[in-house]
Amino acid sequence: MSKPAVTIVITTYNKPKFLKLVLLSYTTQTFNDFEIIIADDGSGIETEDVIDYFSENSALRIMHVWQEDNGFQKTKILNQAIIKSASNYLIFTDDDCIARKDFVETHLKLRQLNCALSGGYFKLTDDVSNKITETVILNQECFDSKWLLENGQPKSFKLNKLTKSRFKANLLNTVTPTKATFDGMNVSAWKSDIMEVNGFDERMQYGGLDREIGERLMNLGVKFKQIRYSAICVHLYHDRPYKNEETISTNKAIRLNTKKNKIIYTNFGIKTVL
């Protein structure tokens, strides 16, 4: 099998219904020379069944990288996915982010050497999330402001995140006050750059774990480009029971040290130094 142009890394943990909708969105892509790696932090058999279904009933090239459920260890499974990836360019996203049909194509068109692309997402309400069906995704209705408003999504400026106008997207990307950062639900970078900083710091748990690798990439000299109005995905609503103030404080301390000392390479990443 030929080497894919890009690897899409999708993190998941026990959200098979969401994952089914997300994988369906990748069957609609306008560019399809990609592999998908499911970075699975210990999900059960229902998630495996969803992956097997798409492997057998679609043209998607999917690899399932799984580790035993031993608490929140997202950074560890992400590093394993990076190691397994076959392409030179990686897109990172999550099992709750449905990709518009031009999502992969946009990331590839906008990629540049010595650069990472910082996307965003449009948050759906709980009520609207429950109305997202396979048909809605196949018809791309969940990316249509009119459909969303008709189905209960509140009207707000953030609906501009769903623009189909390239001119408007470029303008909004330029004027937005939001800083371009490494946000794991929608970001892409060169594998060589990620390997040079030694991947994700495996001490990091929930709360800014992806921002920390982004800061090391910036210390390396990688430029972050804002594409939040160009590479579009919608975020399905869910609670976050794993949010923990203690781990968030620990993460903040690691990030502060990364910034203060301009750290590029973590000793707690893909290649662990004991």
DOZA-632728 format. One record per residue: residue number from 0; residue in one letter; x, y, z of N, C-alpha, C in turn. Coordinates in pm, whole numbers, plus 50000, padded with zeros to 5 digits. Atoms other than C-alpha are relative to their C-alpha. Example, Ala and Ser with C-alpha at 12.3 -4.5 7.8 and 13.67 -1.06 7.14 Angstrom:
2
num / residuo / n_X / n_Y / n_Z / ca_X / ca_Y / ca_Z / c_X / c_Y / c_Z
0 / A / 50089 / 49881 / 50000 / 51230 / 49550 / 50780 / 50090 / 50120 / 50000
1 / S / 49918 / 49881 / 49994 / 51367 / 49894 / 50714 / 49923 / 50109 / 50073
! end
This chain:
274
num / residuo / n_X / n_Y / n_Z / ca_X / ca_Y / ca_Z / c_X / c_Y / c_Z
0 / M / 50085 / 49881 / 50000 / 50000 / 50000 / 50000 / 50089 / 50125 / 50000
1 / S / 49918 / 49880 / 50013 / 50138 / 50342 / 49903 / 49992 / 50086 / 50125
2 / K / 49994 / 49910 / 49886 / 50239 / 50598 / 50161 / 49895 / 50110 / 49986
3 / P / 50104 / 49897 / 50011 / 49947 / 50835 / 50237 / 50060 / 50139 / 50005
4 / A / 49955 / 49861 / 49998 / 49980 / 51210 / 50190 / 49993 / 50060 / 50140
5 / V / 50019 / 49944 / 49867 / 49862 / 51276 / 50544 / 49942 / 49893 / 50092
6 / T / 50058 / 50085 / 49896 / 49779 / 51096 / 50868 / 49909 / 50083 / 50087
7 / I / 50094 / 49934 / 49909 / 49472 / 51196 / 51068 / 49998 / 49920 / 50129
8 / V / 49999 / 50064 / 49869 / 49511 / 51115 / 51438 / 49876 / 50044 / 50075
9 / I / 50125 / 49971 / 49928 / 49175 / 51091 / 51615 / 50007 / 49935 / 50137
10 / T / 50000 / 50056 / 49866 / 49181 / 51051 / 51992 / 49858 / 49960 / 50040
11 / T / 50131 / 50044 / 49956 / 48898 / 50859 / 52154 / 50008 / 49933 / 50136
12 / Y / 50016 / 50077 / 49876 / 48777 / 50721 / 52484 / 49851 / 49979 / 50025
13 / N / 50136 / 50044 / 49969 / 48447 / 50535 / 52511 / 49890 / 50094 / 49955
14 / K / 50110 / 49923 / 50060 / 48237 / 50753 / 52282 / 49969 / 49941 / 49862
15 / P / 50020 / 50066 / 50130 / 48143 / 50501 / 52009 / 49896 / 50066 / 49911
16 / K / 50103 / 49935 / 50082 / 47829 / 50687 / 51897 / 50056 / 50125 / 49934
17 / F / 49935 / 49882 / 50057 / 48028 / 51007 / 51849 / 50101 / 49958 / 49894
18 / L / 49895 / 50043 / 50092 / 48316 / 50823 / 51683 / 49941 / 49954 / 49866
19 / K / 50065 / 50045 / 50124 / 48077 / 50667 / 51431 / 49965 / 50119 / 49911
20 / L / 50034 / 49881 / 50077 / 47957 / 51013 / 51324 / 50126 / 50068 / 49947
21 / V / 49875 / 49937 / 50041 / 48312 / 51148 / 51311 / 50064 / 49923 / 49884
22 / L / 49941 / 50079 / 50109 / 48442 / 50861 / 51097 / 49917 / 50013 / 49873
23 / L / 50085 / 49980 / 50118 / 48143 / 50903 / 50867 / 50039 / 50128 / 49928
24 / S / 49964 / 49872 / 50063 / 48252 / 51263 / 50807 / 50126 / 49988 / 49916
25 / Y / 49878 / 50017 / 50080 / 48585 / 51137 / 50672 / 49974 / 49919 / 49873
26 / T / 50036 / 50065 / 50126 / 48406 / 50929 / 50409 / 49950 / 50101 / 49897
27 / T / 50052 / 49897 / 50090 / 48279 / 51257 / 50259 / 50110 / 50093 / 49947
28 / Q / 49895 / 49903 / 50029 / 48618 / 51427 / 50218 / 50030 / 50015 / 49850
29 / T / 49966 / 49970 / 50140 / 48709 / 51595 / 49888 / 50141 / 49953 / 49965
30 / F / 49865 / 50056 / 50018 / 49069 / 51473 / 49936 / 50005 / 49873 / 50085
31 / N / 50009 / 50126 / 49925 / 49104 / 51109 / 50035 / 50127 / 49918 / 50004
32 / D / 49874 / 50074 / 49987 / 49472 / 51012 / 50019 / 50054 / 50018 / 50142
33 / F / 49960 / 49990 / 49860 / 49495 / 50979 / 50396 / 49977 / 49869 / 50072
34 / E / 50027 / 50108 / 49906 / 49518 / 50722 / 50670 / 49945 / 50061 / 50128
35 / I / 50050 / 49959 / 49870 / 49336 / 50746 / 51001 / 50059 / 49909 / 50106
36 / I / 49957 / 50077 / 49883 / 49491 / 50638 / 51329 / 49911 / 50039 / 50116
37 / I / 50082 / 49977 / 49881 / 49249 / 50602 / 51619 / 50090 / 49980 / 50121
38 / A / 49917 / 50005 / 49878 / 49449 / 50687 / 51933 / 49905 / 49979 / 50118
39 / D / 50105 / 50043 / 49907 / 49239 / 50500 / 52189 / 50057 / 49979 / 50141
40 / D / 49951 / 50003 / 49862 / 49299 / 50561 / 52560 / 49921 / 49902 / 50087
41 / G / 50058 / 50105 / 49917 / 49139 / 50236 / 52675 / 49853 / 49974 / 49984
42 / S / 50144 / 50023 / 50023 / 48791 / 50216 / 52519 / 49968 / 49851 / 49998
43 / G / 50048 / 50137 / 50001 / 48581 / 49902 / 52529 / 49965 / 49948 / 49861
44 / I / 50028 / 50073 / 50123 / 48450 / 49663 / 52264 / 49911 / 50077 / 49904
45 / E / 50091 / 49925 / 50088 / 48183 / 49902 / 52130 / 50078 / 50091 / 49906
46 / T / 49915 / 49915 / 50085 / 48453 / 50137 / 52001 / 50071 / 49915 / 49895
47 / E / 49936 / 50090 / 50096 / 48637 / 49846 / 51839 / 49902 / 49958 / 49891
48 / D / 50102 / 50038 / 50098 / 48311 / 49744 / 51669 / 49978 / 50111 / 49896
49 / V / 50018 / 49887 / 50093 / 48270 / 50093 / 51518 / 50117 / 50005 / 49902
50 / I / 49880 / 49995 / 50086 / 48627 / 50089 / 51385 / 49998 / 49885 / 49900
51 / D / 50007 / 50116 / 50089 / 48583 / 49739 / 51243 / 49896 / 50021 / 49890
52 / Y / 50105 / 49975 / 50099 / 48262 / 49847 / 51070 / 50051 / 50087 / 49886
53 / F / 49950 / 49909 / 50104 / 48430 / 50134 / 50885 / 50116 / 49938 / 49923
54 / S / 49891 / 50068 / 50069 / 48735 / 49923 / 50805 / 49947 / 49905 / 49894
55 / E / 50057 / 50101 / 50090 / 48511 / 49665 / 50639 / 49902 / 50058 / 49899
56 / N / 50110 / 49949 / 50084 / 48241 / 49887 / 50486 / 50025 / 50136 / 49938
57 / S / 49966 / 49872 / 50064 / 48422 / 50199 / 50368 / 50140 / 49989 / 49941
58 / A / 49866 / 49996 / 50058 / 48735 / 50295 / 50177 / 50104 / 50060 / 50094
59 / L / 49908 / 49940 / 49905 / 48890 / 50449 / 50488 / 50111 / 49903 / 50040
60 / R / 49885 / 50077 / 49951 / 49237 / 50326 / 50584 / 50017 / 50033 / 50147
61 / I / 50005 / 49973 / 49857 / 49214 / 50291 / 50961 / 50093 / 49906 / 50076
62 / M / 49920 / 50077 / 49906 / 49464 / 50178 / 51223 / 49951 / 50032 / 50141
63 / H / 50047 / 49982 / 49863 / 49348 / 50125 / 51582 / 50117 / 49979 / 50095
64 / V / 49892 / 50009 / 49902 / 49617 / 50203 / 51840 / 49937 / 50015 / 50138
65 / W / 50074 / 50008 / 49873 / 49488 / 50104 / 52185 / 50095 / 49976 / 50116
66 / Q / 49929 / 50033 / 49877 / 49620 / 50104 / 52539 / 49898 / 49971 / 50109
67 / E / 50088 / 50036 / 49889 / 49471 / 49964 / 52858 / 49953 / 50124 / 50075
68 / D / 50057 / 49889 / 49925 / 49242 / 50196 / 53052 / 50064 / 50005 / 50139
69 / N / 49933 / 49982 / 49871 / 49455 / 50320 / 53340 / 49997 / 50148 / 50039
70 / G / 50014 / 49857 / 49976 / 49318 / 50670 / 53393 / 50030 / 50080 / 49874
71 / F / 49981 / 49910 / 50114 / 49365 / 50970 / 53166 / 50146 / 49998 / 49957
72 / Q / 49864 / 50011 / 50053 / 49675 / 50892 / 52955 / 50003 / 50033 / 49850
73 / K / 50014 / 49961 / 50140 / 49594 / 51071 / 52631 / 50134 / 50026 / 49933
74 / T / 49871 / 49967 / 50060 / 49950 / 51192 / 52577 / 50078 / 49874 / 49961
75 / K / 49928 / 50124 / 50030 / 50086 / 50837 / 52587 / 49949 / 49935 / 49872
76 / I / 50054 / 50063 / 50121 / 49850 / 50704 / 52322 / 50022 / 50087 / 49878
77 / L / 49967 / 49911 / 50111 / 49908 / 51012 / 52107 / 50142 / 49975 / 49951
78 / N / 49862 / 50029 / 50041 / 50280 / 50940 / 52109 / 50010 / 49868 / 49925
79 / Q / 49999 / 50127 / 50071 / 50214 / 50581 / 52006 / 49944 / 50016 / 49858
80 / A / 50058 / 49975 / 50132 / 49997 / 50706 / 51718 / 50101 / 50071 / 49910
81 / I / 49898 / 49929 / 50078 / 50274 / 50942 / 51605 / 50104 / 49902 / 49947
82 / I / 49900 / 50100 / 50039 / 50522 / 50654 / 51600 / 49947 / 49915 / 49884
83 / K / 50059 / 50091 / 50100 / 50282 / 50441 / 51392 / 49966 / 50070 / 49868
84 / S / 50045 / 49927 / 50119 / 50198 / 50716 / 51140 / 50095 / 49978 / 49883
85 / A / 49920 / 50032 / 50119 / 50315 / 50650 / 50784 / 50033 / 50123 / 49916
86 / S / 49981 / 49882 / 50084 / 50301 / 51003 / 50640 / 50093 / 50101 / 50066
87 / N / 49912 / 49894 / 49950 / 50517 / 51313 / 50678 / 49924 / 50114 / 50066
88 / Y / 50081 / 49889 / 49949 / 50226 / 51536 / 50780 / 49884 / 49944 / 50080
89 / L / 50099 / 50053 / 49907 / 49984 / 51488 / 51070 / 49893 / 50104 / 50033
90 / I / 50113 / 49919 / 49953 / 49639 / 51630 / 51147 / 49949 / 49935 / 50128
91 / F / 50051 / 50050 / 49873 / 49522 / 51595 / 51507 / 49859 / 50051 / 50024
92 / T / 50136 / 49962 / 49967 / 49156 / 51592 / 51606 / 49944 / 49901 / 50102
93 / D / 50060 / 50081 / 49894 / 48913 / 51428 / 51850 / 49874 / 49928 / 49953
94 / D / 50116 / 50083 / 50034 / 48625 / 51181 / 51853 / 49867 / 50073 / 50015
95 / D / 50124 / 49922 / 49989 / 48373 / 51461 / 51909 / 49996 / 50113 / 49898
96 / C / 49990 / 49894 / 50099 / 48469 / 51677 / 51610 / 49969 / 49947 / 49860
97 / I / 50043 / 50043 / 50133 / 48281 / 51621 / 51283 / 50060 / 50094 / 49897
98 / A / 49924 / 49920 / 50098 / 48486 / 51738 / 50985 / 49917 / 50032 / 49877
99 / R / 50063 / 49963 / 50126 / 48343 / 51935 / 50695 / 50073 / 49932 / 49885
100 / K / 49945 / 50080 / 50108 / 48406 / 51774 / 50357 / 50131 / 50052 / 49944
101 / D / 49874 / 49944 / 50050 / 48694 / 52011 / 50272 / 50107 / 50011 / 50110
102 / F / 49911 / 49988 / 49884 / 48866 / 51969 / 50611 / 50142 / 49955 / 49969
103 / V / 49866 / 50054 / 50029 / 49158 / 51750 / 50500 / 50064 / 50079 / 49887
104 / E / 49948 / 49924 / 50114 / 49199 / 51931 / 50168 / 50051 / 50137 / 50043
105 / T / 49960 / 49866 / 49954 / 49218 / 52266 / 50347 / 50132 / 49995 / 50076
106 / H / 49874 / 50013 / 49926 / 49489 / 52152 / 50587 / 50118 / 49979 / 49904
107 / L / 49889 / 50030 / 50091 / 49698 / 52018 / 50300 / 50032 / 50119 / 49909
108 / K / 49978 / 49883 / 50087 / 49650 / 52325 / 50078 / 50076 / 50111 / 50072
109 / L / 49944 / 49888 / 49924 / 49757 / 52562 / 50355 / 50131 / 49966 / 50071
110 / R / 49876 / 50038 / 49928 / 50052 / 52366 / 50497 / 50122 / 50068 / 49939
111 / Q / 49874 / 49938 / 50040 / 50395 / 52525 / 50481 / 50112 / 49938 / 50082
112 / L / 49885 / 50046 / 49924 / 50742 / 52419 / 50585 / 50022 / 50092 / 50120
113 / N / 49971 / 49926 / 49877 / 50841 / 52526 / 50937 / 49876 / 50071 / 50054
114 / C / 50127 / 49938 / 49962 / 50475 / 52595 / 51010 / 49904 / 49894 / 50052
115 / A / 50111 / 50083 / 49954 / 50184 / 52442 / 51204 / 49871 / 50078 / 49978
116 / L / 50128 / 49936 / 50028 / 49819 / 52516 / 51128 / 49905 / 49983 / 50117
117 / S / 50084 / 49998 / 49882 / 49589 / 52613 / 51413 / 49854 / 50023 / 49962
118 / G / 50142 / 49989 / 50031 / 49221 / 52542 / 51352 / 49918 / 50019 / 50126
119 / G / 50089 / 49986 / 49886 / 48919 / 52565 / 51577 / 49882 / 49907 / 49984
120 / Y / 50123 / 50077 / 50020 / 48571 / 52422 / 51615 / 49880 / 50087 / 50033
121 / F / 50125 / 49932 / 49969 / 48212 / 52534 / 51631 / 49923 / 49910 / 50096
122 / K / 50064 / 50080 / 49897 / 48044 / 52415 / 51951 / 49849 / 49993 / 49979
123 / L / 50144 / 50022 / 50009 / 47699 / 52265 / 51912 / 49942 / 49988 / 50140
124 / T / 50068 / 50020 / 49873 / 47448 / 52275 / 52195 / 49966 / 49852 / 50018
125 / D / 50038 / 50138 / 49971 / 47339 / 51952 / 52362 / 49880 / 49959 / 49912
126 / D / 50121 / 50031 / 50076 / 47001 / 51969 / 52187 / 50031 / 49979 / 49852
127 / V / 49966 / 50012 / 50142 / 47147 / 52025 / 51840 / 50088 / 49877 / 49977
128 / S / 49913 / 50118 / 50012 / 47413 / 51756 / 51897 / 49917 / 49873 / 49986
129 / N / 50087 / 50118 / 50004 / 47133 / 51505 / 51953 / 49924 / 49987 / 49869
130 / K / 50068 / 50003 / 50129 / 46988 / 51595 / 51613 / 50094 / 49967 / 49883
131 / I / 49903 / 50032 / 50105 / 47306 / 51511 / 51420 / 49989 / 49852 / 49967
132 / T / 50015 / 50137 / 50047 / 47240 / 51196 / 51219 / 50095 / 49976 / 49883
133 / E / 49917 / 50033 / 50116 / 47424 / 51016 / 50942 / 49956 / 50080 / 49878
134 / T / 50051 / 49924 / 50115 / 47199 / 51185 / 50686 / 50039 / 50146 / 50008
135 / V / 49961 / 49860 / 49981 / 47271 / 51528 / 50831 / 50145 / 50021 / 49961
136 / I / 49857 / 49989 / 50034 / 47645 / 51465 / 50794 / 50021 / 49982 / 49850
137 / L / 49983 / 50026 / 50143 / 47621 / 51320 / 50444 / 49951 / 50117 / 49916
138 / N / 50053 / 49882 / 50071 / 47416 / 51625 / 50337 / 50069 / 50129 / 50041
139 / Q / 49922 / 49884 / 49952 / 47659 / 51859 / 50521 / 49913 / 50106 / 50066
140 / E / 50092 / 49903 / 49939 / 47364 / 52023 / 50699 / 50051 / 50054 / 50132
141 / C / 49949 / 49955 / 49871 / 47549 / 52044 / 51031 / 50102 / 50112 / 49987
142 / F / 49910 / 49887 / 50026 / 47780 / 52301 / 50868 / 49927 / 50118 / 49938
143 / D / 50084 / 49897 / 50061 / 47491 / 52511 / 50740 / 49933 / 50083 / 50110
144 / S / 50053 / 49913 / 49895 / 47402 / 52809 / 50961 / 49847 / 49998 / 50004
145 / K / 50147 / 49999 / 50005 / 47040 / 52809 / 50843 / 49943 / 49875 / 50066
146 / W / 50048 / 50125 / 49940 / 46991 / 52442 / 50936 / 50021 / 50002 / 50151
147 / L / 49972 / 49996 / 49856 / 47155 / 52494 / 51274 / 49903 / 50091 / 50074
148 / L / 50093 / 49907 / 49935 / 46941 / 52796 / 51358 / 49859 / 49943 / 50006
149 / E / 50133 / 50060 / 50006 / 46625 / 52614 / 51250 / 49985 / 49887 / 50101
150 / N / 50004 / 50113 / 49907 / 46719 / 52329 / 51484 / 50042 / 50037 / 50142
151 / G / 49983 / 49957 / 49862 / 46781 / 52540 / 51793 / 50134 / 50054 / 50041
152 / Q / 49871 / 49941 / 49966 / 47142 / 52658 / 51775 / 49984 / 50151 / 50018
153 / P / 50014 / 49855 / 49980 / 47158 / 53012 / 51923 / 50076 / 50080 / 49894
154 / K / 49934 / 49914 / 50097 / 47244 / 53290 / 51680 / 50114 / 50074 / 50069
155 / S / 49886 / 49930 / 49943 / 47590 / 53433 / 51744 / 50103 / 50027 / 49890
156 / F / 49893 / 49970 / 50094 / 47896 / 53577 / 51571 / 50079 / 49875 / 49965
157 / K / 49920 / 50121 / 50021 / 48059 / 53236 / 51606 / 49951 / 49916 / 49882
158 / L / 50048 / 50069 / 50119 / 47840 / 53108 / 51322 / 50087 / 50032 / 49878
159 / N / 49908 / 49965 / 50108 / 48095 / 53284 / 51100 / 50111 / 49895 / 49984
160 / K / 49901 / 50107 / 50010 / 48324 / 52991 / 51178 / 49962 / 49897 / 49892
161 / L / 50047 / 50096 / 50100 / 48115 / 52797 / 50925 / 49996 / 50059 / 49859
162 / T / 50005 / 49934 / 50130 / 48169 / 53037 / 50635 / 50057 / 49910 / 49889
163 / K / 49951 / 50072 / 50118 / 48216 / 52887 / 50289 / 50078 / 50092 / 49908
164 / S / 49928 / 49901 / 50080 / 48372 / 53205 / 50153 / 50148 / 50001 / 50035
165 / R / 49856 / 50000 / 49975 / 48749 / 53178 / 50115 / 50048 / 50140 / 50037
166 / F / 49960 / 49862 / 49971 / 48781 / 53558 / 50113 / 49965 / 50036 / 50145
167 / K / 50044 / 49968 / 49863 / 48579 / 53595 / 50436 / 50082 / 49922 / 50102
168 / A / 49920 / 50082 / 49909 / 48770 / 53309 / 50600 / 50139 / 50059 / 50018
169 / N / 49866 / 49942 / 49992 / 49106 / 53465 / 50516 / 50000 / 50130 / 50079
170 / L / 50011 / 49874 / 49928 / 48991 / 53802 / 50644 / 49984 / 49976 / 50151
171 / L / 50025 / 50028 / 49859 / 48860 / 53660 / 50972 / 50121 / 49934 / 50067
172 / N / 49878 / 50059 / 49946 / 49174 / 53449 / 51019 / 50103 / 50107 / 50033
173 / T / 49903 / 49891 / 49983 / 49375 / 53770 / 50989 / 49966 / 50090 / 50117
174 / V / 50038 / 49900 / 49900 / 49173 / 53992 / 51221 / 49962 / 49940 / 50136
175 / T / 50042 / 50058 / 49872 / 49076 / 53742 / 51493 / 50105 / 50025 / 50109
176 / P / 49905 / 49980 / 49890 / 49231 / 53823 / 51833 / 50048 / 49869 / 50062
177 / T / 49963 / 50131 / 49946 / 49255 / 53450 / 51910 / 50137 / 49959 / 49950
178 / K / 49864 / 50038 / 50035 / 49616 / 53337 / 51918 / 50004 / 49862 / 49935
179 / A / 49981 / 50131 / 50064 / 49722 / 53052 / 51688 / 50082 / 49911 / 50093
180 / T / 49935 / 50090 / 49905 / 49809 / 52763 / 51920 / 49980 / 49855 / 49957
181 / F / 50016 / 50143 / 50026 / 49832 / 52383 / 51924 / 49881 / 49951 / 50082
182 / D / 50121 / 50050 / 49937 / 49476 / 52275 / 52006 / 49963 / 49867 / 49936
183 / G / 50005 / 50135 / 50054 / 49436 / 51901 / 51968 / 49876 / 49961 / 49924
184 / M / 50122 / 50037 / 50073 / 49084 / 51907 / 51823 / 50009 / 50038 / 49853
185 / N / 49990 / 49957 / 50139 / 49201 / 52075 / 51501 / 50133 / 50071 / 49980
186 / V / 49866 / 49943 / 50020 / 49571 / 52127 / 51435 / 50079 / 49905 / 49912
187 / S / 49916 / 50086 / 50084 / 49828 / 52001 / 51187 / 50143 / 50049 / 50003
188 / A / 49858 / 49966 / 49996 / 50206 / 51991 / 51174 / 50079 / 49891 / 49930
189 / W / 49911 / 50097 / 50061 / 50500 / 51815 / 51014 / 50046 / 49899 / 50104
190 / K / 49956 / 50106 / 49907 / 50591 / 51483 / 51173 / 50144 / 50024 / 50044
191 / S / 49859 / 49978 / 49966 / 50961 / 51576 / 51163 / 50014 / 50104 / 50111
192 / D / 49996 / 49898 / 49895 / 50894 / 51886 / 51376 / 49954 / 49942 / 50134
193 / I / 50052 / 50061 / 49878 / 50691 / 51684 / 51627 / 50103 / 49904 / 50060
194 / M / 49897 / 50091 / 49952 / 50965 / 51422 / 51649 / 50118 / 50077 / 50059
195 / E / 49885 / 49923 / 49951 / 51228 / 51692 / 51702 / 49978 / 50051 / 50142
196 / V / 50028 / 49958 / 49862 / 51052 / 51811 / 52019 / 49964 / 49881 / 50088
197 / N / 50024 / 50127 / 49929 / 50997 / 51444 / 52122 / 49854 / 49978 / 50036
198 / G / 50142 / 50029 / 49982 / 50619 / 51445 / 52092 / 49940 / 50063 / 50123
199 / F / 50072 / 49949 / 49883 / 50378 / 51500 / 52378 / 50072 / 49965 / 50129
200 / D / 49945 / 50026 / 49867 / 50500 / 51528 / 52737 / 49902 / 49910 / 50075
201 / E / 50090 / 50099 / 49943 / 50354 / 51216 / 52900 / 49967 / 50023 / 50147
202 / R / 50042 / 49961 / 49864 / 50338 / 51381 / 53243 / 49870 / 50079 / 49996
203 / M / 50117 / 49913 / 50012 / 50060 / 51604 / 53109 / 49871 / 49918 / 49997
204 / Q / 50132 / 50059 / 50004 / 49699 / 51509 / 53178 / 49902 / 50105 / 49948
205 / Y / 50098 / 49909 / 50058 / 49375 / 51693 / 53104 / 50027 / 50144 / 50044
206 / G / 49985 / 49858 / 49970 / 49410 / 52070 / 53082 / 50125 / 50060 / 49938
207 / G / 49888 / 49934 / 50065 / 49643 / 52226 / 52827 / 50111 / 49908 / 49954
208 / L / 49895 / 50096 / 50039 / 49831 / 51909 / 52737 / 50049 / 50024 / 49858
209 / D / 49961 / 49975 / 50139 / 49830 / 52000 / 52369 / 50069 / 50137 / 49986
210 / R / 49935 / 49869 / 50006 / 49925 / 52364 / 52431 / 50149 / 49988 / 50032
211 / E / 49861 / 50013 / 49958 / 50249 / 52247 / 52595 / 50090 / 49956 / 49886
212 / I / 49919 / 50040 / 50115 / 50377 / 52066 / 52287 / 50008 / 50113 / 49899
213 / G / 49999 / 49885 / 50089 / 50277 / 52371 / 52086 / 50103 / 50103 / 50042
214 / E / 49902 / 49904 / 49950 / 50492 / 52590 / 52307 / 50143 / 49954 / 49973
215 / R / 49866 / 50051 / 50034 / 50791 / 52361 / 52254 / 50028 / 50013 / 49850
216 / L / 49983 / 49980 / 50144 / 50732 / 52373 / 51880 / 50033 / 50145 / 49968
217 / M / 49969 / 49858 / 50019 / 50729 / 52751 / 51899 / 50143 / 50032 / 50043
218 / N / 49862 / 49981 / 49955 / 51055 / 52742 / 52097 / 50099 / 49946 / 49897
219 / L / 49918 / 50056 / 50107 / 51193 / 52529 / 51814 / 50012 / 50094 / 49882
220 / G / 50002 / 49906 / 50112 / 51105 / 52806 / 51570 / 49888 / 49976 / 49902
221 / V / 50116 / 50027 / 50086 / 50788 / 52659 / 51417 / 49900 / 50115 / 50015
222 / K / 50099 / 49893 / 50001 / 50543 / 52933 / 51318 / 49859 / 49940 / 49999
223 / F / 50138 / 50047 / 49996 / 50174 / 52888 / 51396 / 49911 / 50094 / 49919
224 / K / 50086 / 49924 / 50089 / 49927 / 53000 / 51131 / 49853 / 49978 / 50037
225 / Q / 50140 / 50006 / 49961 / 49563 / 53079 / 51214 / 49912 / 49957 / 49882
226 / I / 50092 / 50045 / 50105 / 49308 / 52879 / 51007 / 49864 / 49963 / 50058
227 / R / 50123 / 50039 / 49930 / 49012 / 52866 / 51247 / 49874 / 50024 / 49917
228 / Y / 50116 / 49974 / 50085 / 48776 / 53004 / 50979 / 50010 / 49928 / 49865
229 / S / 49978 / 50070 / 50127 / 48912 / 52779 / 50702 / 49980 / 49849 / 50013
230 / A / 50012 / 50145 / 49977 / 48943 / 52423 / 50838 / 49888 / 49978 / 50102
231 / I / 50123 / 49997 / 49920 / 48594 / 52358 / 50972 / 49963 / 49864 / 50057
232 / C / 50063 / 50117 / 49938 / 48465 / 52106 / 51221 / 49902 / 50049 / 50106
233 / V / 50096 / 49967 / 49896 / 48168 / 52107 / 51457 / 50018 / 49902 / 50115
234 / H / 49971 / 50074 / 49878 / 48197 / 51988 / 51815 / 49872 / 49953 / 50066
235 / L / 50117 / 50058 / 49935 / 47941 / 51753 / 51967 / 50008 / 50024 / 50151
236 / Y / 50004 / 49966 / 49857 / 47834 / 51848 / 52318 / 50018 / 49876 / 50087
237 / H / 49988 / 50105 / 49898 / 47942 / 51634 / 52615 / 50055 / 50060 / 50128
238 / D / 49944 / 49959 / 49872 / 48030 / 51666 / 52982 / 50148 / 49962 / 50006
239 / R / 49858 / 50031 / 49980 / 48391 / 51655 / 53106 / 50024 / 49956 / 50145
240 / P / 49984 / 50048 / 49861 / 48392 / 51439 / 53423 / 50145 / 49982 / 50041
241 / Y / 49859 / 50023 / 49970 / 48768 / 51392 / 53395 / 50074 / 50129 / 50036
242 / K / 49936 / 49873 / 49966 / 48836 / 51763 / 53463 / 50038 / 49998 / 50147
243 / N / 49946 / 50012 / 49865 / 49054 / 51784 / 53774 / 50093 / 50118 / 50027
244 / E / 49922 / 49878 / 49972 / 49192 / 52102 / 53930 / 50145 / 49969 / 50037
245 / E / 49864 / 50036 / 49959 / 49496 / 51923 / 54074 / 50088 / 49974 / 49878
246 / T / 49920 / 50029 / 50120 / 49612 / 51791 / 53737 / 50017 / 50125 / 49914
247 / I / 49989 / 49874 / 50076 / 49539 / 52127 / 53574 / 50112 / 50086 / 50059
248 / S / 49893 / 49924 / 49935 / 49769 / 52293 / 53830 / 50137 / 49941 / 49966
249 / T / 49874 / 50065 / 50036 / 50042 / 52036 / 53759 / 50038 / 50032 / 49857
250 / N / 49976 / 49968 / 50141 / 50006 / 52096 / 53386 / 50047 / 50144 / 49983
251 / K / 49961 / 49859 / 50009 / 50031 / 52472 / 53435 / 50146 / 50018 / 50042
252 / A / 49862 / 49990 / 49953 / 50358 / 52426 / 53624 / 50097 / 49950 / 49893
253 / I / 49915 / 50052 / 50108 / 50504 / 52216 / 53341 / 50007 / 50100 / 49886
254 / R / 50003 / 49902 / 50108 / 50394 / 52472 / 53084 / 50080 / 50126 / 50035
255 / L / 49925 / 49883 / 49956 / 50539 / 52757 / 53288 / 50150 / 49976 / 49987
256 / N / 49858 / 50035 / 50013 / 50874 / 52577 / 53299 / 50043 / 49996 / 49853
257 / T / 49971 / 50003 / 50144 / 50856 / 52519 / 52923 / 50021 / 50140 / 49945
258 / K / 49991 / 49861 / 50046 / 50798 / 52889 / 52861 / 50123 / 50070 / 50057
259 / K / 49893 / 49928 / 49930 / 51045 / 53020 / 53119 / 50137 / 49960 / 49949
260 / N / 49869 / 50051 / 50040 / 51332 / 52800 / 53007 / 50012 / 49971 / 49851
261 / K / 50001 / 50016 / 50146 / 51240 / 52796 / 52637 / 50036 / 49856 / 49960
262 / I / 49972 / 50142 / 50022 / 51239 / 52416 / 52642 / 49947 / 49955 / 49864
263 / I / 50037 / 50055 / 50131 / 51228 / 52241 / 52305 / 49970 / 49851 / 50010
264 / Y / 50006 / 50147 / 49997 / 51276 / 51874 / 52389 / 49959 / 49953 / 50139
265 / T / 50040 / 50058 / 49872 / 51089 / 51687 / 52662 / 50065 / 49864 / 50019
266 / N / 49945 / 50133 / 49967 / 51254 / 51392 / 52835 / 49890 / 49901 / 50037
267 / F / 50113 / 50084 / 49961 / 50906 / 51252 / 52901 / 49907 / 49978 / 49881
268 / G / 50079 / 50012 / 50122 / 50793 / 51203 / 52542 / 50017 / 49866 / 49931
269 / I / 49992 / 50123 / 50079 / 50826 / 50950 / 52262 / 50122 / 49917 / 50039
270 / K / 49877 / 50065 / 49951 / 51184 / 50868 / 52360 / 50019 / 50043 / 50144
271 / T / 49996 / 49965 / 49858 / 51177 / 50856 / 52738 / 50140 / 49981 / 50056
272 / V / 49869 / 50006 / 49934 / 51498 / 50934 / 52925 / 49977 / 49976 / 50148
273 / L / 50022 / 50036 / 49859 / 51501 / 50762 / 53263 / 50102 / 50071 / 50090
! end
